[in-house]
């Protein structure tokens, strides 16, 4: 029995060892590695982004634009047809709340009644005034005739009496002349007053009439055939729905898009916008209809960027016009846009997954034989990158970085010297100038930095300094380079 247990335990231990050998990804060749080959041929540079469909042209369905002329501040939508409804010209679209308009009509009615009363009163006042003036003229005419008759009968009277009668006639003639002139002036005043009252009455009547006509405009009808799409309003671009308030300054309720010509509005980040130009071809997909493949062309690229509301990045608006017309297309559908920005012939390219980065600056790949090789990267798209230097067509590369190679440095391309960032050019310069310790081993980057901080700027200067330092030191001392060089350390060594 004991022997059976021992055999059973050995089998279990063997199974565990076998499993660890097969599935342990941290041993041997870092587990199962995936490889790819450097390919050669034509390469398409693409910018991939999402967009939203809309009609390039549309007819706006407007509320009553004249509402603001009559002091109506806002209009609430009481009824609105369902978005996407197909309508014919003259069909009902929306109904606006008429409460404020009814108040304005009542005010206009009261004003009209008041102006009618003022007009009638002005007519009566004018008639009475002119009648009084005519009676006065008539009385003066009678008085003048009487005084003329008295003057004729006074020819045998004393001269003083005759002169008095003559003066009375002259005075009466003058009064009659003045009264006739005053009568004419009164007539002109009456005319002006009646014109003024007529104008006020007409204005009140027109306002009352126009407000009643405006009632009909609060029932909004379709200006032509089409599909109703809700409008947006304000800086927030909120959709206009039932219960929304419509501004009298921009009383758009909905629109009828021309579905025969559609555009996709998309936003490109500031890194890729330099690649996008009007006239470039675009491959378009629809989230709603994955089987549909459409084409288009860039027609407009914004010159001024805007803040992306979801991040700190700046984006630029790009408009793409679709080449095809499809009855299934609807405004606000999401599109996937692949903009072909450039096509390269006879180039080498690899998957983006095969690219590694050393010190956040140097791009390199890992060949199947384990060599880490710097590469010069050209144009990229969403999947691949063009390689200009460092590999050849057919080379096999790792698709991921094996754990055993994480701390290794890649072999650099001499032709790229001077193009890297300064702190990485330093490492390359060290290799070329061979910064070595006194025992011939390579200096660490930290030691090189310390020596440069002491004013030693080349490998030859470092060798001279170490020889000088080593020559003045007595035997039995520590070999040069075995302790990191520093100003304080050098002083202490010199004092030994």
Long-range contacts (C-beta under 8 A, 24 or more apart in sequence): 25-403, 26-403, 29-402, 30-402, 30-403, 30-404, 33-398, 33-399, 33-400, 33-402, 34-398, 34-399, 34-400, 35-368, 35-396, 35-397, 35-398, 35-399, 36-350, 36-351, 36-353, 36-354, 36-396, 36-397, 36-399, 37-394, 37-395, 37-396, 37-397, 38-348, 38-349, 38-350, 38-387, 38-391, 38-392, 38-393, 38-394, 38-395, 38-397, 39-348, 39-349, 39-350, 39-393, 40-346, 40-347, 40-348, 40-349, 40-393, 41-346, 41-347, 41-349, 42-343, 42-344, 42-345, 42-346, 42-347, 43-343, 43-344, 43-347, 43-349, 43-379, 43-381, 43-384, 43-386, 44-340, 44-342, 44-343, 44-344, 44-381, 45-275, 45-340, 45-341, 45-342, 45-343, 45-344, 45-379, 45-380, 45-381, 46-338, 46-339, 46-340, 46-341, 46-381, 46-382, 47-268, 47-272, 47-275, 47-276, 47-338, 47-339, 47-341, 48-336, 48-337, 48-338, 48-339, 48-381, 48-382, 49-266, 49-267, 49-268, 49-318, 49-336, 49-337, 49-339, 50-266, 50-334, 50-335, 50-336, 50-337, 51-264, 51-265, 51-266, 51-320, 51-334, 51-335, 51-336, 51-337, 52-264, 52-265, 52-266, 52-332, 52-333, 52-334, 52-335, 53-262, 53-263, 53-264, 53-329, 53-330, 53-331, 53-332, 53-333, 53-334, 53-335, 54-257, 54-262, 54-263, 54-264, 54-265, 54-331, 54-332, 55-229, 55-255, 55-257, 55-258, 55-259, 55-261, 55-262, 55-263, 55-331, 56-258, 56-261, 56-262, 56-263, 56-321, 57-257, 57-258, 57-261, 58-229, 58-255, 58-256, 58-257, 58-258, 59-223, 59-224, 59-226, 59-255, 59-256, 59-258, 60-231, 60-252, 60-254, 60-255, 61-93, 61-94, 61-220, 61-222, 61-223, 61-228, 61-231, 61-252, 61-253, 61-254, 61-255, 61-256, 62-220, 62-251, 62-252, 62-253, 63-94, 63-96, 63-217, 63-218, 63-220, 63-246, 63-248, 63-251, 63-252, 63-253, 64-96, 64-214, 64-217, 64-218, 64-248, 64-251, 65-248, 65-251, 66-210, 66-214, 66-217, 67-101, 67-214, 67-217, 67-248, 67-251, 68-248, 68-249, 70-101, 70-104, 70-207, 70-210, 70-211, 70-214, 71-104, 72-100, 72-101, 72-104, 72-248, 73-100, 73-248, 74-100, 74-245, 74-246, 74-247, 74-248, 75-100, 75-218, 75-245, 75-246, 75-248, 75-251, 76-243, 76-244, 76-245, 76-246, 77-240, 77-241, 77-242, 77-243, 77-244, 77-245, 77-246, 77-253, 78-242, 79-242, 80-230, 80-240, 80-241, 80-242, 80-253, 80-254, 81-228, 82-228, 83-228, 83-229, 83-230, 83-254, 84-227, 84-228, 84-229, 84-330, 85-227, 85-228, 86-225, 86-226, 86-227, 86-228, 87-222, 87-225, 87-226, 87-227, 87-228, 87-256, 88-222, 88-225, 89-222, 89-223, 89-224, 89-225, 90-221, 90-222, 91-221, 91-222, 92-219, 92-220, 92-221, 92-222, 93-220, 93-221, 93-222, 93-228, 93-253, 93-254, 94-219, 94-220, 94-253, 94-254, 95-218, 95-219, 95-220, 96-218, 96-219, 96-220, 96-246, 97-218, 98-215, 98-218, 101-211, 101-214, 101-215, 101-218, 104-211, 105-208, 105-211, 105-212, 105-215, 108-204, 108-207, 108-208, 108-211, 109-208, 111-204, 111-207, 111-208, 112-201, 112-204, 112-205, 112-207, 112-208, 114-204, 115-197, 115-200, 115-201, 115-203, 115-204, 115-205, 116-201, 118-197, 118-200, 118-201, 119-197, 119-198, 119-200, 119-201, 122-193, 122-194, 122-197, 123-194, 125-193, 126-190, 126-193, 126-194, 129-186, 129-190, 130-183, 130-186, 130-187, 130-190, 133-179, 133-182, 133-183, 133-186, 134-183, 136-179, 136-183, 137-176, 137-179, 137-180, 137-183, 140-172, 140-175, 140-176, 140-179, 141-176, 143-172, 144-169, 144-172, 144-173, 144-176, 147-172, 220-253, 222-256, 223-256, 224-256, 225-256, 226-256, 226-257, 226-258, 227-256, 227-257, 227-259, 228-254, 228-255, 228-256, 229-254, 229-255, 229-256, 229-257, 229-331, 229-332, 230-254, 231-255, 257-331, 259-325, 259-327, 259-329, 259-330, 260-325, 261-321, 261-322, 261-325, 262-321, 262-322, 262-325, 262-329, 262-331, 263-299, 263-319, 263-320, 263-321, 263-322, 264-296, 264-319, 264-320, 264-322, 264-335, 264-337, 265-317, 265-318, 265-319, 265-320, 266-317, 266-318, 266-320, 266-335, 266-337, 267-306, 267-308, 267-315, 267-316, 267-317, 267-318, 268-315, 268-316, 268-318, 269-308, 269-313, 269-314, 269-315, 270-305, 270-313, 270-314, 270-315, 270-316, 273-301, 273-305, 273-316, 273-318, 275-339, 275-341, 275-342, 276-301, 276-318, 276-339, 276-341, 277-301, 277-341, 280-339, 280-340, 280-341, 281-339, 281-340, 282-320, 282-337, 282-338, 282-339, 282-340, 283-337, 283-338, 283-340, 284-320, 284-322, 284-335, 284-336, 284-337, 284-338, 285-335, 285-336, 285-338, 286-329, 286-333, 286-334, 286-335, 286-336, 287-333, 287-334, 287-335, 287-336, 288-328, 288-330, 288-333, 288-334, 289-328, 292-326, 292-328, 294-322, 294-323, 294-324, 294-326, 295-322, 295-323, 295-324, 296-320, 296-321, 296-322, 296-323, 296-337, 297-321, 297-323, 298-339, 342-379, 344-378, 344-379, 344-386, 347-378, 347-386, 347-388, 348-386, 348-387, 348-388, 348-391, 348-392, 348-393, 349-384, 349-385, 349-386, 349-387, 350-384, 350-385, 350-387, 350-391, 350-397, 351-383, 351-384, 351-385, 351-399, 352-380, 352-383, 352-384, 352-385, 353-399, 353-400, 354-397, 354-398, 354-399, 355-385, 356-401, 356-410, 358-409, 358-410, 359-423, 359-424, 361-420, 361-421, 361-424, 362-410, 362-412, 362-420, 362-424, 364-390, 364-410, 365-390, 365-391, 365-397, 365-398, 366-397, 366-398, 366-401, 366-402, 366-405, 367-391, 367-395, 367-396, 367-397, 367-398, 368-395, 368-396, 368-397, 368-398, 370-405, 371-411, 372-405, 372-408, 372-409, 372-410, 372-411, 373-410, 373-411, 374-410, 374-411, 374-412, 374-413, 374-416, 375-413, 376-413, 376-416, 389-413, 389-415, 389-416, 430-459, 433-458, 433-459, 433-460, 434-459, 435-459, 435-462, 436-463, 437-466, 437-480, 437-481, 437-482, 438-466, 438-467, 438-470, 438-479, 438-480, 438-481, 439-479, 439-480, 439-481, 439-482, 441-481, 443-481, 444-484, 446-484, 447-481, 447-484, 447-485, 450-484, 450-485, 450-486, 451-485, 454-485, 454-487, 469-493, 469-494
